[in-house]
């Protein structure tokens, strides 16, 4: 039995996320109102289904940084045209990720773990990569702190599985500290974000056989 992985990690998540939501209540409320008006009635929050622990689907919540403006044919305008100045600031400071503290408190997510990806990617994982769902997904993770957009999906998913197999307090503290430094420097900690996983695996003829 691993006490940290099986008990203390979740206990820390509850205390840390609950405490953060209380401390940040006023500034988060201000950002919510700010985005509500900046997004021109599109709302301040963005909800999307993601697979969590054991593949259970949940709705991740983030701050919405774009309007829902459409062209004459009713199609959404390009992301660059819908991203507001407020949205750019919220993204660059990673404030858009803070609503996920609610997901952590509920038990859908952990502060640290493999990032929750899209449900449509599930058929494209190898049997080994599916183990990324053995734990709760995180707001930040090992892969996000050890690469940039030039890291391939294969490497990223391998790092996710490595984390699942090596969870410890020391590793989580390392990830947390690296993430804080990246946020303060306004550095992107996302990886493999240019090309979708299903596109990447189809292009490379790497499709999981069910």
Secondary structure as GFF3:
##gff-version 3
##sequence-region A 1 210
A	DSSP	alpha_helix	3	3	.	.	.	ID=ss1
A	DSSP	pi_helix	4	8	.	.	.	ID=ss2
A	DSSP	alpha_helix	9	23	.	.	.	ID=ss3
A	DSSP	alpha_helix	25	38	.	.	.	ID=ss4
A	DSSP	beta_strand	45	51	.	.	.	ID=ss5
A	DSSP	three_ten_helix	53	55	.	.	.	ID=ss6
A	DSSP	beta_strand	57	63	.	.	.	ID=ss7
A	DSSP	alpha_helix	79	82	.	.	.	ID=ss8
A	DSSP	alpha_helix	85	92	.	.	.	ID=ss9
A	DSSP	three_ten_helix	95	97	.	.	.	ID=ss10
A	DSSP	alpha_helix	100	106	.	.	.	ID=ss11
A	DSSP	beta_strand	109	112	.	.	.	ID=ss12
A	DSSP	three_ten_helix	119	124	.	.	.	ID=ss13
A	DSSP	three_ten_helix	129	134	.	.	.	ID=ss14
A	DSSP	beta_strand	137	140	.	.	.	ID=ss15
A	DSSP	alpha_helix	142	145	.	.	.	ID=ss16
A	DSSP	alpha_helix	153	165	.	.	.	ID=ss17
A	DSSP	alpha_helix	169	184	.	.	.	ID=ss18
A	DSSP	alpha_helix	197	203	.	.	.	ID=ss19
###
